Amino acid sequence: MTYLKIAVAAAAAAVLGFTATTHAQQEKSTQQSNSAKQGKSAQVAKQDRQALERLAQSDMAEIAAGKLAAERASSPEVKKFGQHMVEEHSKMLEEGKKIAESKGVKPPANTDKKHQAALKKLQGLEGEAFDKQFMAQMVKDHEDALKLAEKAAKDAKDPEVKAHAEKGAPHIKEHLAQARKLNDSLGASAGSSGTRSRSSK
């Protein structure tokens, strides 16, 4: 009977020892994984992290504004352009996120305050006033985005960040040309006497 108790106790100790060892190995593996991510993030130059973040914020802004235009614009051409922006910038955003995550860089959750304010302004407009403001904003946004992409393509230290910017720049440049053409076709810029807000109805 005593021998049986000793055997059971030994078996239990072995199980506990195995469990403790397994838990320790899992913790070590998790720590190594986190350390690897932190190490990757530390290896990415500050300017490259900022480029990834700002390009992602720009993409998110175009997607949000594009969705609004696809729903609200009065001009079929503006609606079509808005939907095109959603499709194009969704692809660019996804590619940028994959690169950021592979570098241990956390992608931004939201756009910056400037783009949030611009979207809020659009949400208060409708009809022709909305179309003009949206297209004027698209010109401005893509001018800024092109500068960001071209700077990253030139100055980025990380080859993948550089390649991402080099790939995106021609698309942004094309979007800018389209936005300028459509904006010009709408006539007077937003903010004219024809502007009407939703709240003024």
N, C-alpha and C positions, 0 to 999 in steps of 0.2 A: 504493500500500500504506500509505504514511504517512497519506494522507488518510483511508483507511478506519479506521485506528487512532484517529485524532483524532475521527472521527465516532462510533465505538463508545464512546470515553471520554466524549464529550460526552453521549451518550445515557444512559450509566450514571450520570453525574453528575446528569443531570436526574431519573432514577428515584430516586436516593438523596435528592435534594433534595425531591422530591414526598413520599417516604416520611417523611422527617424532618418536613416541614410537617404532614402528616396526623397523625403521632404527637403533635406539639406541640398541634395543634388538639384531639385527643382528650383529652390531658392537661388542657388548658385547660377543656374542656367538663366533665370530671370534677370539676375543682377548683371550677368555678362551681356545679355541682350540689351538691357538698358544702357550699360556702359558703352556698348558698341554704337548705339544710336547717338549717345551724347558725344562720343568720340568723332563720329561722322559729322555731327552738327558743328563741332569745334573746328573740324578741318575745312568747313565751307567758309570762305571769306565773308566778312560782314556785308560787303557790297553785293555779293552774290545772293545772300539770304534776302537782303532788301529788294533786290531785283525780282526774285521769285515771288515775294510777298506783294509787291506793287503791281506786277504784271497780273497776278491772280486777282487782286482787288479790281483792277481795270476790267478784266474779263467778266467778273461777277457783276460789275456795274452795267456793262453792255448787255448782259443776259437779262438783268432785271428791267432795264429800260426797254429792251427789245420785246420782252413779253408784254409789257404795258402797251407798246405801240401796236403790236400784233392784235391786241384786243380793242384798243381805243381809237387808233388813228382813223381819220375820215378819208384820207387819200389811199387808194389801193396800193400805190407805189410805196408809200411810207409804211403801210402794213407789211408789205412784202419785204422791205428792207429790215424792218424790226424782226421779223421771223428769221431772216437770213443771219442777223447778228446773234440771235439765240443759238442757232445751229453752229455757226462758225466759232463763236467764243466759248461754247460748251466744250468743243473739241480741244481748243487751246488750253482751257482751264484744266481739263482732265489730264492732259499731257504734263502741264506744269505741276500739278499736284503729285503725280507719280514721281517726277524728278525730285520734288521737295521731300517727299516721304522717304525716298531712297537715300537721301542725304541726311536724314534725321531732322529735317526742318519742318516744323508744324505749319501747314498752310493756314492762312488767315480765315477766320470764321465769317467775317463780314467785310463789306467795302469800307473805305475810309469816310470820314465825316463830309468831305467835299462832295463825293458822289452820292451820299445819302441825302444831302440837302438838295442836290440837283434832281434826284428821283422824286423827292417830296414835292418839289415845284411842279414837276410833270403831272403828278397825281392830282393837282389842283386845276388842271386845264382840260379842255375838251375841244373837239372839232378842229377848225383850221389853226386856232391858237396852239393847240397841242402839237399839231404836225410841225409847225414852224419852230416851236421851242425844242421839240425832240430832235429835229434835224440840225438845228444850231448846236445843240448839245453833243450830237454825234460827231460833228466836225471838230469841236473843241476836245472831246474825249479822245478821238483818234489822233489828233495832233500831239496830245500829251503822251498817249500810249506809244506812238511811233518814236518819240524821243527816248522813252524808257527802253524800248526794244533795241533801238540802234545803239544806245549807250551800253546796254548789257552785252550786245553782240560784239562790241568793240573792246570793252573793259573787263568782262567777266573772267575770273581766274579758272573757274571750274569748266572743263570742256563740255559737259552736258548742259550746263546753264547757258553757256555761250551758244551752243547748237540750238537750244530751244528758242533763244532770242533771235538768232539768225533765221530760223524757220518761220517764226511768227511775224517778223518785220515786214516781209513782202505782202502778207495777207492784210496786215493792219494798213499798209500803204494803199492797197487796193480798196479797202473799206473807206478810207479817207477820201479817195478820189470819187467814189460812188456817193458818199455823204455830201461832199461839196457840190457835186452836180445836181443832186436832188434838192439840196438846200437852196441853190440858186434858182431852181425851177419853181420854187414855192413863192418867190418874190421877196417881199419885205421881211426882215428878220423878226424874230419873236420880240415881244415887248412893245409892238406898235399899238396904235389906238384900237386895232381890231382884236386885241387879246381879251379873252373873256374867261374868267375862272368859273369853276363848278359851283363855288360857294355864292357867286353873284347872281345865280339864276333865281 
